[in-house]
């Protein structure tokens, strides 16, 4: 839609032909360093404003982490307070969102140094994250090669978890029709639905910072993070961004939050099985030069985060540069 507007000047680094940024804008400064910056913001996904703030910060920072940049110099916060809330509720919710955002930034070793605040019908939180690094301090997202091994650091299915929670807790004269179907058909118990949401929130609020550190350590060649386009959508974007010709990503494994695929298949098709279910604050999708390095990355990130990462695919030679999920892909419930 915007491709004909010429938004980029052709000098963005780590993107095909210097086009507008994939995850981050990467610019060489006049002093010879590299300024890496990104921005994002969110509407409410969870009932807790504090948790929403944490998730918002984790997602903003994740774009830096997708470039292997694990130190963020500063964050500017974008905040919208809900004008339609009673004043007391607005004050509490806004402060809690900001507190959650701040705490996640502190955990990431960075600080909120400014930003912008407005009134809006919906509360919104997000920001701009910036780092200035040397040439060896980041992983350009255009270096994937045929034969690379592809790793994912968080499970899929967050969109489904959030929707199941909304269906289950919706207030009205009658139960939500989707939740009624889940209950009547015994697809999920209430406990299973609560666990699904809990696991999703823990995943969304977890920083990808350790993954970024290990990208550099284990020689990652390219990476992105999995968010609104779904895993296949982001894999395709990564393919189109590569310098090498005929580069495509083939996925053979989909790690999913437990019971999310069941809801996708039996209740409502979020396109999780086909790779297009949106994620929030999802994992890093990273290309490593060989299986040995990929396995070492997965092992160390589990030691640091207490959560697994998975080898889920490979980079193949394909003139069309089309990413795909193989037939009968393995579904891992985690």
TAQUIJO-V26082 format. One line per field, one symbol per residue. ss: DSSP state (2 for helix, 1 for strand, 0 for the rest). phi: phi as a letter, one per 40 degrees, with the letter a starting at -180 (. if undefined). A space follows every 50 residues. Layout:
ss = ???
phi = ???
//
This chain:
ss = 00222000000000022200000011110000011111111110000022 22222222222222200000000111111111000022222222222222 22222220000111111111000111111111102220000000000011 11000102222222222220000000222222220000022222222222 22222000222222222000011110000222222222220000001111 11111100022222220000000000000000011111002222222222 2222200001111111100000011111111110
phi = .bcccgcccgbccgbdfgcddcbbcbbccccgcbcbaaaaaaccbbcccc cdcccdcccccccccccgcbbbcabccbbbcccccddccdccccccdccc ccccccccgbbcbiiabbcadbcbaaibbbbbbcccbabdcbbcbdhcbb bbbacchcccdcccccccbccicbcdcccccccccfcbcdcccccdcdcc ccccccccccccdcdccbgdbaaabcbccgccccccdcdccccccgcabb bbabcbddgccccdcbbaccgcccgbccbbfcccbbbbcaccccccdccc cccccgbcbbcbaacbcadcfccabccfdcbccb
//
